[in-house]
Each structure stands twice: as structure tokens, then as C-alpha cells.
Amino acid sequence: MLKSISLKGKSQNTATFCIWSSRWVSSSVIAPAIASAIAWFGLGLQIDPHIGQAIASPVATVATVATVATVATVATGATGATGATGATGAIDLDPQEKADPKADPKTYREFSARASVVDPRAKAYPQIDFHLEKDGKPVDLGHACRRPSVPMRGKLVVWFMGHSPELFHFLADEGFHVLRVHYANGWFNRFGKEPPPEDRYTLGKIRLEAATGEDFSELVSIDRPDGLAERVGQFLGWLEQQDPEGHWGDYLQRDSKNSKQVLWDRVILSGASHGATTSARFALHQKVDRVVMFCGPRDQYELWQGLPSATPKERFFGFSHVLDTGWSGDHYCRSWELLGLQAYGPIVDVDKQQPPYGHTRRLITEAQVGGDEKRAHSCVTPGKAAVRDADGNYLHKDVWRYLFTHPVEAIGQPVASDPSCQRELQAKTR
């Protein structure tokens, strides 16, 4: 199959490469060959031979498509005073490993794009460790994934943490669209330290401004284009153009004036730890389909968790390991109770009960993690730290499916507050 790539470089010179790819020629051969040709032409671009993705230098912008076993679209670029420089290109490698998605049920469609390329209004906020580039490398990448061969649920999961291929693939296998965007979360290192602020809504205000780009906090100033909500809308618009068969536009309003406005009632918010906390705070402000909180919410000295909620409380689901210090320190249990989740069932140990866990919203695990508190914090989501059975399968796969798909109208019986969970932790720091 004949493929071509056109790239514009630092001198605005353009090189076009024609590639004959077949099942007998792998990407591990083609990618280095392209890299050598690019270097010879002096385009100022680099190719990662392992994944075949083009990484732009500070003077060029490139869009690529390259993959082994998946189809991955990557848009990268650098911005100066005038925004993103204007070159795009495409590499489509067709090795034997990349099968037709209709023939290979394990094929995913995966995408990545820089926020500063998707939306030239994006900017950096170094004072709160919110960057477009760091150490000469882009850090404003968003990621998205879907699996064409499974029926789509018509629900989008927005992940509030770093890119997790294992989580994205699990959700894609379940029929979800899933994405994450780069948003302000580095501020926590400045404002989240002890002693806690006197205003017990301080961190919640910062979280809400980071999520919305609206003025909620006096401590930070984040413009709307750099709030998570706007970046999700802009990314969905980009995805709709890149992947028209993917139905990403189904999560956007269709009228011309609001073409990038997200239909949040079709969106599931999810995150772990810091991300679980911000997703919960945003869901109190913006009605969404559901919230899945892994090892969170935190903000153990704050009271925003008890605020009125735009999202009905039965749509909040939490999951934690008992060795996680956020659990042993009562951070999560108090947040769950302030959210009112005891109205929908008791805390259930998933290792001792089968789905649907009494239809509760509060799940814990005592799975073996070798006494490692850090692993306990991370093991509740798909990934390297997740607990597996003797056959190597994820132990908590049914739990994750429950968290994301259990009918929200099916609720457990209300229970009293847990007397062993301390809600007032502030006094310990005074």
C-alpha cells in the first residue's frame, strides 16, 4: 500500500515521502528510515522509532498517524508569540500487526493532541506549575480512545489524571468513549500543604476554577480556554474532525453558536486521588451522568463535599483499598459521608461479596498488596499496580464494570453514619 507524508520544517521547506508498506515491512523498519530522511532534509523533527510518533521541535508542528497493533493519531506542536506554527502531515504505517478493526476485535482507535495545537488560545501558567512545555518537551497532551468493534454506550468518560492505557482500553472494551485533557492540577503543591487554610472551601474553589476556567478562587486566575471543561469541548471538536466515524461529536451541542459546548449529561467524570477530588467538586457544580472516584475524594480538612449538588448524589461511586493512607486516615470515608453516600447503602468489601454489592456506592478492598501503602493507593484502577488472580487476570474487573455501568436508579438501603469515621480532622493540625 502506497502511503505519503508531507512535513514542513524550520525553514518552511517541505519534504514529501512516499512509502510502500505491506505486511512484510514492519514499522520498526519504516520509522527509522523516515527519521534518517527527515534528518537529511534538515526538517528539525525527530521520530521515536519505538512508537513511530512524530515529536515536533520548537520550530515545527506535525500531525502524525502511526501505530503498532493500534491506530494512533498524534498532534504535536510548539507555540510562540503567534501560536502554533503551521505544518501538518500524516504517516500511516500498515504493518502486519495493524489489522482491520472489523477483523480484529482488539483494535483500538487511539488519539493524542496538544492543547496548544487544538486551541491556539491555550497558554501556560508557570506560577501554578501549569505548563505547555517543560524541559523542552510538550506536556499539554490530551489522549482519547475508542474500540470500533464493540457496541457504543453513547457515554463519554473524562479521566482527570494522567494517561492510563490500561484504563482506557478497559473502558473502550466496555463500549465507552474515553479521553483526558491537560488541565491545571500542579497548584496543589503550592496551596495543598499543611497547615490547611482557614477558609475550609479554599481548595474546592481552586479545583472548580481549574475545572471550569471561571473565577471562583482569589488564589489562582485560570482563563476559560485553559479550564478542563473548555479543553474537553475543544478536544472533542478536534476528534470529530480526525475520526468522523467515531461519533465524538455526539457529546457536543449541535447548534452553530455552541458547537464546542459539552453535553455533560452524557459524560462520566472519573479520577484517582487528586483527580477523584476535582471530578467530585466539578460534579457538584455541573450535572453529569455519573462520577467514579478511585482512592478519593481527598481535601480532608475541607467542607465543600457537603455543598448542594447539581449531580444527584446516587450518581457518585467510590472505591478504595483499606491500606491506602487516605482510607486509614479517614480522608475518603468522611468525603463519602459529607457527599451523603450512606443514603445508598453500607460500605462493602468487594472481596467478600459479589456484584451488585447491595447496590451501594461505597466499595473497599483488602486485596493483598504486600503491605505496600503506595501500591494500595494505585491498585484500585487498571494498571501495573492492580491486583491480579493466579491466571494473571484483573481481580477487580467486575468492580470497575459495576462502578461505570451499574444502573443509577438501583440503590441500596440507607445506613447510619459510620461512628469510626472521623469527620473533623482539622483539629489534629491546630
Secondary structure, 3 states (H helix, E strand, C coil): CEEEEEEECCCCCEEEEEEECCCCCCHHHHHHHHHHHHHHHCCCCEECCCCCCEECCCCCCEEEEECCCCEEEEEECCEECCEECCCCCCCCCCCCCCCCCCCCCCCCEEEEEEHHHHCCCCCCEHHHCECCEECCEECCEEEEEECCCCCCCCCEEEECCCCCHHHHHHHHHCCCEEEECCCCCCCHHHHCCCCCCCCCCHHHHHHHHHHHCCCCCCCCCCCHHHCHHHHHHHHHHHHHHHCHHHCHHHHECCCHHHCCCECHHHEEEEEECHHHHHHHHHHHHCCCCEEEEECCCCCCCCCHHHCCCCCCHHHEEEEEECCCHHHHCCHHHHHHHHCCHHHHCCEEECCCCCCCHHHCCEEEECCCCCCCHHHHHHCCCCCCCCCECCCCCECCHHHHHHHHHCCCCCCCCCCCCCCCCCCCCHHHHC
